[in-house]
């Protein structure tokens, strides 16, 4: 057994291979525990292992675009003598040669860091080599840009008030900040690997790979379009064209920059459509990625917490536990279609794979013993009622989880929207205060109009610092607003839509059956009206000479009761097989419904009986049953880890799979019994011949 840092052992000068407490081979280097490239252990630090690399893959190309703008744009401008202090009319003058050379070196390092990060995602280069290379190169880019900025500000600053820093200078500031934040975030990711929280590779889903590809395509489209518009419109610099492309793709359209000739106007047609399509794909991938992370790490944690709370409340004291054990051990004539959840089921999900076979065999044998017990119906009904309570508890967990999923996503989107709105307003307030004398309220108004892509044009960034800040802020804020609107579609807008339909059903567009639905939600009123209707019908029949009594034809069959479910045990297997075929057909039809169907407990009880009857056989067939049930789910606990309500499928899909498995087991059993009957008859004929 290898030692860890917590053991207080001495640091070693070379890495060693050892086995940790969980039986996992890891490499020890000083106080770190590095996992191998491939293992089956679960990963923690989910945000660090998944979200940070994808954020770096987004901010890295953005930093490259900012660095390109800083390289090809002069950093100092002369104000127009006729319009002093107006940044939009200022003209740049040449920078020192050392500034241009170091700026180019910074861009090369930043681009090389992005290439290594891409190779890391595609596993062209090992994680332990590619990630440090990306971090080091981005730190070099940050250091070079910061050195240029400091030296420029100290040795060759603009002479105020005749001169000022240009947009290129502020693009360099933003690029340095992005490189620094990205490299620091990747260092946290590498620390998680060194501490053994995940293996040395990125586990990317298809949506995450699409997000990386779409992000790179978007920034190539943005920077490439800026270069093209710079060439076709002589009055624009690259930074101006970059700002114009950003406003165009995001559909803000302030109107402060617009094409000035027919060539640039013609290019707007394909460029805007292509950019909006790429942006839409990128926003959709971001939303799916956020939903995926939320489902795997937040929603499942919420479900597990609620489930464990329900389990803790299911047995409150020792006498209750003993009462249940007494009911389970009491002799019964037939087994319940829903047996009491056994502790073996819970153990089977948490034990090693080698113990599952023995646990299943013990469970089958115990089930066969319960079949032969004889007793009254009362204990069986009590067990069914307890099962129903657990079923209802899981239904409540499902409902609360659905609401938690929708409203937690809406809450996070609202928080992100509020932060971007208020913090962005602070940035524009400070950047535009000198050029436009902008107040904080006006900055809030400007940010709100920009977030909703209204773009009145009465306010727009005019300072050399405001335009680069708007490019970065808008690329984050506008997609966030789109995701917020999408989340509102599942909650606020859906509620408003239901309210509109309800109002229409009761007023201008009455819907058939709406009164029936209202009465079903009020059982007392419905019962009173039904009794009154029956009385009127009886009086009418008496007057017409017909016998008194309720009509039997055309009435909907009442839902099954627990007593009727318990009577399924008295049916032979051939009758159950016919019911199984009908159930498969009905479940297949349920798959066509637009809204996935959720079955009642009584319906689940019938389906469960049809799933489990095919494995009920004599003791001589236990081994055969054991082999057939390998990989099939027959026994489960409604609030256990193997509950059907925790499956990724809909209830109809899950049931159809289990019912088809039951039909397959039944057909195999019939074939086996037919072969045994033939062998028996053959032996008898041979004995007669002898």
N, C-alpha and C positions, 0 to 999 in steps of 0.2 A: 504493500500500500504506500503510494507516494505521499509526500508531505506537502502542505500548502503554506501560504503566508501566515495563516492564523495559528499554525502549529509553533510558530516562533523559531523555525529552523534557520540555519545560517544560509546566507545567499550563496548561490553557486555561480561559477564563472562561465559555465556552459549549459545549454539547455539539456534537459533529461526527459525521458519518457516515463510516465507513471500512470497509475490507476487511481482516480479520485474516489470519493465516498459513494458516488452513484454507479461506479463500475465503468466509467467512461475514460478512454485513453486520451490524455491531454499532454501537452508539452509544458514543462515548468521552466520558466526563465526568471530568476530572482523571485519576485512576488507575483508574477503573472501566471495565468493558467490559460494556455491557448489551445482551443479545440481543433481537431483535424478538419480537413476540407469537407468531408462528408460524415455525418452521424445522424442518428435518429432521435437525439435528445431535443426537447422543446426549447425554443428560443424565448428569452425575455428581453427587456429593454426594447420593446417593439418599435417605439418612436425613433430611437437612436439607430436601430438596425435597418429600418425601412424608410421612414419619412426623411431623415437627414440626408441620405445619399440622393434621393429624388429631388429634394430642395436644392442641393448642391448642383445637380444636373440641370436645374432651371436657372439658378443665379449665375452659374459659370458662363454660359453663352451670353447672358445679359451683360455681364462684366466685360466680355470680349467686345460686344457692340459699343459699350461706353468707352472702352479703351481705343477702339478704332476711331471714334469721333474725337477723342482727345488727341490722337496722333495727327490726323489730317486737318485739324482746325488750330489756328493760331490762338495762343493763350492770352494775349493782351490786345486790347482795342483802344483806338483813339476816338474820343467823342467828336461828333460833328460840331464845329464851332457855332453853327446856327441853332443847334438843338443840344445844348450841353445837358448831360445827365440822362439822355434817352438811349437806353441800351440797344434798342432795335435799329437805330441809325448809326451805331458805332462801327468803325472799320478796323480790322486787325492789321498788325504789323509783325514783322519777322521775329521769331524766337531764336535764342542761341542754339548753335549746332549741337552742343552737348545735351540740351533738353530734348531735341528731336531724336537723337541717337538712343538715349536712355528710355525714351517713351516707346521706341520701336522694340527695344530689348524687353521691356515690360509686357508688351503685347505678345511677343514670341513666347515668353514664359507662360503667360496666361493661356494662350492657345494650346501649348504643349500640355499643360495641366489638364485641360479639357479632353485632349486626345487620350491621355492615360486614364482618365476617369471613364471614358467610353470603352476603352479596352478592358477596364476592370468590370464594367457591366456585362460585356460580351464574353468575359473569361478568356480573352486573348492573352492577357498578361495576368500573372498571379496577383491575388489581393495584397499579399504582404509586400509586393514590389510596386504595384501600380498605385495603391492608395498613398503610401509615403511620397512617391514621386509627384502626385497631384498636389499634396499638401505643401511640399517644399517649393515646387514651382510657383504656386499661388502666393506663398509667403514672399518669394523673390519678387513677384510682380507688385505686391503690396509695398515691399520695402523700396523698390525702385521708384514707384509713383510717389510715395511719401517723401523720399529724398528729393525728387524733382520739385515737388510742391513747396517743401521747406526752403530749398535753395533759391527757387524763383521768387518766393515771397521775401527773402532776406537780401539777395544780391541784385536782382534785376526786377524789382516790383514795378507795377504801373504807377506813373506819377499822377496822383490825384490832385485836383478834380478833373484834369484833362484826359486821363486814361482810366481804364478799368479792366478787370479780368473778363475774359470772353466766356462763351458757353463751353469751349474746349477745356478750359481750366476746371470748370465745375463738373464736366463729364469725367475728368481725371479723378476728382475727389470722390465721386460716386463709384467709379471703377475700383479705386483703392479700398473703399469701405466694403464693397461686394466681395472682392477677393479675400479680404481679411475675415469677414464673417463666414464665408464658405469654407476656408481652410480651418478655422477654429471648429466649425461644426463637424468637419471630417475627422479632426483630431479626437473629438468625443466618440465618433463611431469607431475609430481604431482602438480607443481605450476600452470600449465594450468588448471588442474582440480579444484584447490582451487579458481581460478579466474573465473570459470564458462564457460570456453571455450569448454568443452565437458563433457559428463557424466562419471561416475566412472566405466567404463569398456572399454575393447578394442574391437572395431568393426573390426573383421578380416574376410577377404574374404578367399575363398578356396585356392587361390594361396599363400596367406600369411601364412595360416596354414601349407601348404605343405612346404613352405620355412623354417619355424621353425623346422618341423620334419626332413627335409632333412639336415639342418645344424647340428642338434644333431647327426644324423646318420653319417654324414661325420666325425665329430670330434671323435666319438666313433670308427669309422673305422680307423682313423688315429692313435689314441693313442693305440688302441688294436693291430693294425698291428705292431706298434713299439715294444710293449711288446712281441709279438710272435717272431719277428726277433731277439730281444735281447736274447731270450732263445735258438733259433736254431743256432745262430751265436755267439759263445763264445767271439769273439774278439771285439764285439760291446757293448757300453753302451746304455742306453735307449735314451739319447739325440742324439747319432749317428744314431740309428735306426729311430728315429723320423725325422731326417733330410733326411735320405734315403727314407722313406715312402712319405714325402712331395715331393721330387724331382721325385719320381716314378709316383705318382698319377697325378702330373701336367705335366708329360711327358717332363720334361726338360732334365733329364739324363746327368748330367755333367760327370759321370764316375769316380768321386773321391771316391765314395762308391758303391760297387757292391757285390752281394752275393758271398760267398767264398766256399760254399759246395752245394751238390746236393739237400739237403732238403730245404735250403733257395731259391735255384733257382726254385725248383718246386712250392714253395709257391708264387713266383712272378706271376705265371700264373693267379690264381684266384684273388689274391689280387689286382693286377693292373687293371684288367677288372672291378671288383666290385667298386674300388675307382673311376675310370674314369666315370662309369655310375652314381654314386652318385654325383660326381662333375658336370657332365653335367646337371643332373636334378636340382641341386642347382643353377647353373648359369642361366638356363632357367627360374626358378622361380624368381630369382633376376631381370632379364630383364622384365618379365611380371609385377612384382611389381613396377618397375620403370616406365613402360609404364602406369600402372593403376594410379599411383600418378600423373604423368605428364598429363594424359588425364583429370582427375577429377579436378585438381587444376591449371594447367598452360594452357592447350589447351582450356578448356572451358572459362577461363578468357580472352584469346586472342580472341576467337569467340565473346564473349559478348562485348568486347571493340570495335571490328570492326563493329559489328551489331549496337551498339549505335551510332557510328560515322556515319554510313549509314542512320540511322533514323534521326539524326540531319540534315543531308544534304537533306533529302527527301522533307521537307517543308522549303523553304529558307526565305519566307516573307509572310506578311499578305495577299497580293493580290493573291498569289499562292494558299493559303489555301482557300480563298473565292471562287476562280475560281473552285476549286475541289468540294466545297460544292454546288456551283451552278450546276455543271454537275451532281452531284449525285442526287439532288432534281429535276432536269428537268424531265418531264414525258417521259417515254420510252414505246415502244410497247411491248418489251420482256425484261426480265432481262438478264444481262450479265452472261455468264457461270462462270466468275470470278468476283464476286462483289468487289467493292472498300473496302479495309480493313477498318473496323470500329474501332472506339476507344473502343467499348465494348469488342472486343476480347482481347486487351491489358489489359483492366481492369479486365477481367475475370481471367486471369492468376495470377494477383497480389492480388485479393481480397480474403476474407475468403471463406471457402467451402460453407457456408450457402447462399452466394450471387450468386453462380454459376447458380442455378436453375432459379432465376429471370432474370439474364443476358441472359441466353439462350432463355427464353420465349420472352423477348423483341426483341432479334435478329431475332427469327423466325417470329414474327408479322411484324417487319419492312421489312423482306424479302418478306412476303406475300403481303404487300402493294406495294412494288416495282414491283411485277409481274403484277399488274393490271394497271400500268402506260403505257401510249402510247406516242410514239415519234419517232424520226428519228434514223437512224443507226449511225450517226456521233458521238454523245456522247458515244455510246456503244463502238465504236472503240477507242475513246480517252481513255476510262477507261481500255480497254484491253492493249493499248500501255503503260499506266502507270503501269499496273500490270506486263507487260513484263520487264519494266525497273527495277522494284523491284526484279523480278525473276533473271535478269542478275546480279544485285548487290549481291544477295545471292550466285549465282554461283561463282562470283569473291571471295567472302568471303570463300566459300568452297575450292577453289583452293589455296588461300593464306594460309588457315589453314592447308591444307595437306602438303604444302611445309614447313610451320613453324614447324609442328609436326616432320617431318623427319629430317630437318636440325637442329632444336633445340636439339633433342636427339643426333645427330652426334656431335654437338658442345660441349655438356656436356661430352660426352664420350672422345672427344679429349682433353678437359681440364683436365679431371681426368687422362687420360693416360699421359699427359705432366707432371702433378704434381707428379704422382707416379714415372715416369721415372727420373725426375730431382732431386726430394727430396730423392728418393731411392739411387740415385748415390751419393748424399752427405753422406748418412748414411754409405754406403759401402766404400766410400773414407776414412772416418774417422776410420771405424772399421778395415780396411785392410791395412791402411797406414804403420803400424809398421811391420806387418808380411809379406806383399808382396810389400811394397813401391808403393802402387797403386796410380796412379794419377787420377784426376777427369775425364779426358777424358777416361781413361781405365775403370773407374767405370760406365760412361755413356754407353760405349760399352758393358760391362758385363750386365747391366740392360736391354739394348735393346735386346741382345741375349736371356736373360732369359724371357722377356716379350713375345717374339715371339716363345718361347719354342724350340729354335734351339739347344742350349746346346752344343757348340763346345767342351767345357771342357778345353780350354786353360786358362781360368780364372774361379775360383770358390772360395767360401768363405772358408778360412782356419783358421781364428782366432776364439777364443772362443766367442767373441761378434758378429762376422759376421754371424755365422750359425743360432743362435736364431733369429737374425734380419731378415735373409733371409726367415725363415719359415713364420714369420708374414707378411713380405712384399710380398712374392710370393702368399700367400693365398688371398691377396687383389688385387694384380696387375694382375695376370694371368686371373682371371675371368673378370676383367675390360677390358683387352685386347680382350677377347672373345666377350664381349658385344659390344665393339667398332667395331669389324669386322662384327658383326650382323647388327649394325646400318649402316655401310658402304654398306651393301648389299642392303639397301633400297634407297641409294642415289648414292654414287660414283660408286659402282660396277654395279648398275642398269643402270646408264648412260653409262658406258663403254660397257655393254652388248647391249644396244640399238644401240650404235654407231657401234659395231661389226656387228650386224644384218643388219643395214642399208648399211654398206659397202659391205656385202655379197650380199644383194638384188640387188645392182647396179653393181656388178662386177662378181665374180666367180659363185655365186648362185643366178641368177636373179629370182625374185619373181613375180608371176602373179599379175597384177593390180598395180604394183608399179608406173608405169607412170601415171595411172589414178589418184592415190592419189596425185602425184605431181601436176597434172593439177587442181585438186580440190582445192589445196592450192593457186593456181594462177588463180582467176576467169577470169581476162582479157585474158590471154593466152588461157584458155579453151573456152571462148566465141568466140574468133577469130577462133580457130580450128573448133568449131562446125558450125559456119557460113560457113566456107570454105567447110566443109564436106557436109553440106546441099546443097550448091550451086552445088557441083560436083554431088551429088545424083539427084538433079533436072535436071541437064543437061543430065544425064544418062537416066532418065525416059522419058524426052522429046525425046531423040534419039530413045528409045525403044517403044515410043507410049503410055506410062503410064501417068496419070494425075500428075500435079505438086502439091506437098504438102508434109508435114512431115508424116512419117509413124506412124500409131497409134498403131499397134500391137507390143507387146514386149517391149514397152517403160516403164521405171519405172515411177510410179505416182509421181508427184511433191509433196514436203512437203506441208502440209496445211498452209494456210495463215490466218491472223487475220480475214479477211472478211469471210472466210469459217468457222472459229471457231464461229463467231458471228451468222451464219446461223443455228447453232445447236439449237437455241432457238425456231425455227419454227417447229421443229420435235415433233411429239406426243410422249407420254410416252411409247407406245408399240414399236415404232421404236427405241427409246433410250434403252429400255430393251434388244432388240436384239443386239444392239451395245455393251451393257454392257456385255453380254455373250461372245462376240468376244474379248472384251478388257480383260476379266478375263483369257481367254485362251492364248492370246498373252503375258500377264504379267507373267503367270505361265511358259511359254516357256522362257521368259527372265531370270528367276531364274536359268536356267541351264548354263548360260554363265559363263565362267571362270572369266572374268573381270566384276564386277557389272555395269550394264547399267545405264547411266545418260540420262534422257529424255530431249528433247528440250521444250521450253515454249509452243509451239503449241501442242505438245503431252500432256503436263501437262494440258493445257486448255481443251482438249477433255476429259481426264480422270476426271478432276474436274467437268465438266458438267455431266458426268455419275455418279459421286458420289453424286452430290447435287440434281439431278432431282427427286430422290425417296422421298425427303422430301417436295416437292412442292405440296401442296394439298389445298383444300378449307379451309375456316376459321373453319368449323365444325370439321375438322380433326386436328386442331392445338394441342389440348390436347394429342391426340394419337401420333402425331409426336414427341411431347415433351417427352413422355415416352420412345418412341423407340430410341431417340437420346441420352438418358442418357448413358454416357460412350463412345459415338462415336464422332469422330472428323469430322465435316463437314465444318466449316468455319475456315479459318486460314489466317495469313498474312505471306507473303514470307519472310520478314525480322523480323517477330515477334518471340516471345518466343515459339509459337506453330508451327513454320515453319516445314514442312516435311523434309527440308534439315538439320535440327538439330536433327533428330531422330537417335536413335542408330542402326536402321535397314537400309538395303539398300533401294533404291528408289523402286525397284520392290517388295520387301517384304511389304513395307509400303503401296504401291498402291494396292497390292493384298488384304490386310486386309480391306482397305477402300472400294474397289469395292465389295467384298463379303458382307460387311455390307450394302452397298447400295442395292445389290440384295435381301438380307434378308428383308430390309425395304419395297422394292417394292412388294415382295411376300406377306408379311403381310398386306400391304395395299389392294392388290387385294383380299385377303381372307376377309378382313373387308368389302370391298365394295360388295363382293358376299353375305355375311351374311345380309347386309343392303338391298340388292336387294330382297333376299328371304323374309325378313320380310315385305318389301313393297308389294310384290306380294301376301303374305298371307293376309295382311290387306285388299287389294283390293278384294280378293276372298271372304273374310268374309263380306265386305260391299255389294257385289253383292248378296250373299246369304240372307242377311237381307232385 
